Protein backbone atom coordinates (compact mmCIF):
# COMPACT_ATOMS: atom_id res chain seq x y z
CA UNK A 1 0.00 0.00 0.00
CA UNK A 2 1.42 3.40 -0.91
CA UNK A 3 2.23 5.94 1.77
CA UNK A 4 0.43 9.23 2.37
CA UNK A 5 2.11 11.85 0.17
CA UNK A 6 2.69 9.49 -2.76
CA UNK A 7 1.71 11.02 -6.08
CA UNK A 8 1.04 9.75 -9.59
CA UNK A 9 0.48 11.10 -13.08
CA UNK A 10 -2.52 9.43 -14.70
CA UNK A 11 -4.48 9.73 -17.93
CA UNK A 12 -8.21 9.81 -17.31
CA UNK A 13 -10.57 7.49 -19.22
CA UNK A 14 -14.08 8.49 -18.14
CA UNK A 15 -15.81 6.04 -20.48
CA UNK A 16 -14.25 3.17 -18.51
CA UNK A 17 -16.03 4.14 -15.27
CA UNK A 18 -18.70 1.43 -15.81
CA UNK A 19 -15.90 -1.15 -15.75
CA UNK A 20 -14.75 0.02 -12.31
CA UNK A 21 -18.36 0.17 -11.13
CA UNK A 22 -18.74 -3.50 -12.13
CA UNK A 23 -15.63 -4.41 -10.14
CA UNK A 24 -16.93 -2.51 -7.10
CA UNK A 25 -20.12 -4.61 -7.26
CA UNK A 26 -17.99 -7.77 -7.07
CA UNK A 27 -15.63 -6.52 -4.34
CA UNK A 28 -15.35 -2.78 -3.55
CA UNK A 29 -11.91 -3.06 -1.93
CA UNK A 30 -10.36 -4.07 -5.27
CA UNK A 31 -10.75 -0.51 -6.64
CA UNK A 32 -8.67 2.37 -5.24
CA UNK A 33 -10.85 5.06 -3.63
CA UNK A 34 -10.70 8.51 -5.15
CA UNK A 35 -9.18 7.45 -8.46
CA UNK A 36 -11.42 7.49 -11.50
CA UNK A 37 -10.76 5.14 -14.41
CA UNK A 38 -7.28 5.90 -15.70
CA UNK A 39 -4.05 4.66 -17.19
CA UNK A 40 -1.01 5.40 -15.07
CA UNK A 41 1.69 7.40 -16.83
CA UNK A 42 4.07 7.48 -13.84
CA UNK A 43 3.70 6.07 -10.35
CA UNK A 44 5.08 6.90 -7.93
CA UNK A 45 5.80 10.43 -9.09
CA UNK A 46 7.43 13.05 -6.87
CA UNK A 47 6.46 13.37 -3.18
CA UNK A 48 3.42 15.57 -2.63
CA UNK A 49 5.39 18.00 -0.44
CA UNK A 50 7.91 18.56 -3.27
CA UNK A 51 5.33 19.70 -5.83
CA UNK A 52 6.09 23.32 -6.60
CA UNK A 53 5.33 25.77 -9.40
CA UNK A 54 8.28 24.49 -11.43
CA UNK A 55 7.10 20.86 -11.28
CA UNK A 56 3.48 21.80 -11.98
CA UNK A 57 4.60 23.94 -14.92
CA UNK A 58 6.66 21.06 -16.29
CA UNK A 59 3.62 18.76 -16.10
CA UNK A 60 1.46 21.33 -17.91
CA UNK A 61 4.11 21.88 -20.59
CA UNK A 62 4.60 18.17 -21.20
CA UNK A 63 0.84 17.54 -21.38
CA UNK A 64 0.49 20.34 -23.93
CA UNK A 65 3.13 18.65 -26.10
CA UNK A 66 1.29 15.30 -26.11
CA UNK A 67 -1.61 14.65 -28.44
CA UNK A 68 -4.96 13.43 -27.16
CA UNK A 69 -5.45 9.80 -28.09
CA UNK A 70 -8.33 7.56 -29.04
CA UNK A 71 -8.25 4.49 -26.82
CA UNK A 72 -9.99 1.18 -27.31
CA UNK A 73 -10.06 -1.15 -24.31
CA UNK A 74 -10.72 -4.65 -25.59
CA UNK A 75 -9.18 -7.40 -23.46
CA UNK A 76 -9.17 -8.14 -19.73
CA UNK A 77 -5.90 -9.68 -18.57
CA UNK A 78 -5.57 -11.28 -15.14
CA UNK A 79 -2.65 -12.44 -13.01
CA UNK A 80 -2.62 -13.47 -9.36
CA UNK A 81 -4.08 -10.55 -7.41
CA UNK A 82 -4.41 -8.30 -10.45
CA UNK A 83 -6.72 -7.57 -13.38
CA UNK A 84 -6.08 -4.97 -16.10
CA UNK A 85 -6.98 -3.94 -19.62
CA UNK A 86 -4.06 -3.09 -21.94
CA UNK A 87 -4.10 0.44 -23.37
CA UNK A 88 -1.31 0.44 -25.95
CA UNK A 89 -2.55 3.72 -27.45
CA UNK A 90 -1.29 5.46 -24.30
CA UNK A 91 2.17 3.89 -24.25
CA UNK A 92 3.61 7.00 -25.93
CA UNK A 93 2.20 9.23 -23.19
CA UNK A 94 3.66 7.01 -20.46
CA UNK A 95 7.00 6.87 -22.28
CA UNK A 96 7.13 10.67 -22.66
CA UNK A 97 6.31 11.22 -18.98
CA UNK A 98 8.96 8.72 -17.89
CA UNK A 99 11.51 10.28 -20.25
CA UNK A 100 10.80 13.73 -18.74
CA UNK A 101 11.53 12.40 -15.23
CA UNK A 102 14.21 9.73 -15.84
CA UNK A 103 15.21 9.63 -12.18
CA UNK A 104 11.74 8.44 -11.19
CA UNK A 105 11.40 4.81 -12.29
CA UNK A 106 7.83 3.69 -13.01
CA UNK A 107 6.46 1.50 -10.22
CA UNK A 108 9.78 1.93 -8.44
CA UNK A 109 11.42 -0.20 -11.13
CA UNK A 110 9.49 -3.37 -10.19
CA UNK A 111 8.28 -3.97 -13.75
CA UNK A 112 11.27 -2.74 -15.71
CA UNK A 113 11.92 0.62 -17.33
CA UNK A 114 8.89 0.51 -19.65
CA UNK A 115 5.83 -1.20 -18.16
CA UNK A 116 2.92 -1.67 -20.54
CA UNK A 117 0.26 1.04 -20.38
CA UNK A 118 -2.94 -0.38 -18.91
CA UNK A 119 -6.12 0.39 -17.03
CA UNK A 120 -5.90 -1.35 -13.67
CA UNK A 121 -9.27 -2.94 -13.01
CA UNK A 122 -8.60 -4.76 -9.73
CA UNK A 123 -5.76 -4.91 -7.22
CA UNK A 124 -5.88 -7.90 -4.91
CA UNK A 125 -8.51 -10.57 -4.62
CA UNK A 126 -8.46 -14.32 -4.79
CA UNK A 127 -8.52 -16.28 -8.03
CA UNK A 128 -12.24 -16.88 -7.47
CA UNK A 129 -12.91 -13.18 -6.92
CA UNK A 130 -10.98 -12.24 -10.06
CA UNK A 131 -13.00 -14.81 -12.02
CA UNK A 132 -16.10 -12.94 -10.83
CA UNK A 133 -14.49 -9.67 -11.95
CA UNK A 134 -13.92 -11.19 -15.38
CA UNK A 135 -17.54 -12.32 -15.65
CA UNK A 136 -18.71 -8.78 -14.90
CA UNK A 137 -16.15 -6.85 -16.95
CA UNK A 138 -15.78 -8.83 -20.18
CA UNK A 139 -19.38 -8.18 -21.35
CA UNK A 140 -18.69 -4.43 -21.03
CA UNK A 141 -15.81 -4.55 -23.50
CA UNK A 142 -14.85 -3.02 -25.79
CA UNK A 143 -14.81 0.48 -24.33
CA UNK A 144 -13.81 3.39 -26.53
CA UNK A 145 -12.66 6.70 -25.10
CA UNK A 146 -10.60 9.74 -25.92
CA UNK A 147 -7.73 10.45 -23.54
CA UNK A 148 -7.59 14.21 -23.14
CA UNK A 149 -6.33 14.91 -19.62
CA UNK A 150 -3.20 14.25 -17.61
CA UNK A 151 -4.02 14.42 -13.91
CA UNK A 152 -1.60 14.68 -11.03
CA UNK A 153 -3.01 12.96 -7.94
CA UNK A 154 -1.76 12.60 -4.37
CA UNK A 155 -2.63 10.07 -1.69
CA UNK A 156 -4.01 11.77 1.41
CA UNK A 157 -5.70 10.51 4.57
CA UNK A 158 -8.97 10.72 2.60
CA UNK A 159 -7.73 8.76 -0.41
CA UNK A 160 -6.41 9.91 -3.78
CA UNK A 161 -7.05 13.58 -4.49
CA UNK A 162 -6.35 15.65 -7.61
CA UNK A 163 -3.54 18.21 -7.50
CA UNK A 164 -3.51 19.33 -11.15
CA UNK A 165 -5.31 18.67 -14.41
CA UNK A 166 -3.49 19.42 -17.63
CA UNK A 167 -5.12 19.00 -21.03
CA UNK A 168 -3.26 16.90 -23.56
CA UNK A 169 -2.43 18.95 -26.63
CA UNK A 170 -2.68 22.25 -24.82
N, C-alpha and C positions, 0 to 999 in steps of 0.2 A: 504494500500500500504506500503510495507517495506521501511525503511529508507536507504539512502546511507550508505554504510559500513556494511550492513547486509550480512552475508555469509550463505552458505548452502553446505552440502555434498550430491551429487547426483550420481546416477548410470546411465550411458549413455545407451540408447537403440536406436542406429542409424537406425535400420530397421523400427522404428515407425515414422520416419520423415514424410512419406507420410500422416500419420494421422494428424499431426500438420499442414501440408500444406493444407489439406482439410478444417481444421477449419479456417485457415487464409483466405481461399476463401470465407467462410461464413461471417466472421467478424474478421479482423486482430487483433483488440484490445483484443480479448479473449486469445491470446497466448502471453506469456511473451517474450519480445525481448531479444535476446542474449542467451537464454537457449535452447539447442537442446532437443530432446525427451529424457526424463529421468524419473526415479523414485527417489523421494526424500528419502534419508536415514536419514538426520537430518537438519531441518530448524526451526528456525534460528540456526546457529552454533555460533561460537565465532565472536566477532566484527573483521572486517577486520584489524583494526590497532593493534589488539592483536595477529595476526598470526606471530609466530616467528619460528625459526628453530626447537624448541622442539615440537611445535604443528604440524608443517608440517611433522616432523619425525614420530610422533605418528600416523598421518593419513596414511603415507606410510606403516608403520609397520602393522597397522590394516588391510589395504587393502591386504597386502601380506599374511595375515593369513586367508583371506576369499576366498573361491573357486569361480571361475567364475560360472555362472549359466545360464542354458537354460531357456528362458522365453517365454511363450505363452500368448499373449494378445487376449482375446476372447470375452469379454462382455463390452459394454459401459454402464456405470451407470450414471444417472443424478439425481441431486437434484437442488433446486432453486439456480441459479447462479453458477452452477458447473457441470462439466462433467468429468468423469475419467474412466480408465480401470484398474481393479484390477490386481495386479502383485504379487500373493502370493509367487511365487518362490523367490522373493527378500525380503520377510519378515525377514529371518534370517540375511541378511546384515543390514537391518535397525535396527533390535534388537541389533546386535553386536555393531553398531556405537553408538546407544543410551546407551548401557551398558558401553561403553568406556568413555562417557561423561555424567554421571548420573546427573550432576548439570545443564544440558542444556535440558530442556524438549522439546520434539518434538512439533512444532507448538505452542510453548509457553504454552503448557498444555491444549490448547483449545479442543483437541480431545482425551484426556486421555493419559495414559503413553505409549500406544502401538497402535498408529493409523495404519490402514491397509496400506500396501505398494501398491502404485498405480501410474499409469501414469496420471498426470493431463492433460486433453485434452483442457478444457476451464474454464476460471475463469471469472465470470460475465455473462451478457447476459440475456435477457428476456426468458420466457418459449418458446416463438415462435422461438427465435434465437437458443436456445438449441435444439429444435425439428429439425431445419435445420442442426445443427451440427450432430445430430444423423443420419439424412438421408444421409449425406456425409460420415460419419465415419463407420457406421455399414457394408457397403459393402466391406470395406477394411480389415475387420477382418476375420479370425484371422491373427495376425502378430507374427511371430516367430523371436527371436533374441537371441543372447548370450551376457549376461552382463559380461563385462571384465574390466571395468574401473570405478574407483571411482574418481569423479572430485570435487574439492573444487572451488566454484564460489563466487564472491562478486558483490554486486550491486554498480555500479558507476554511475556517471552522464550520461554515455553513455549506460547504461543497465547492464545486467549481464555479467561479464567477468571471464574467468578461472584464478585461482591462482595456481592450482596444479592438475596434473593427476597422479593417482597411479593405477597401474594394480592390479586387483584382482588375488590372487594366486602368487604374486611375479612378 
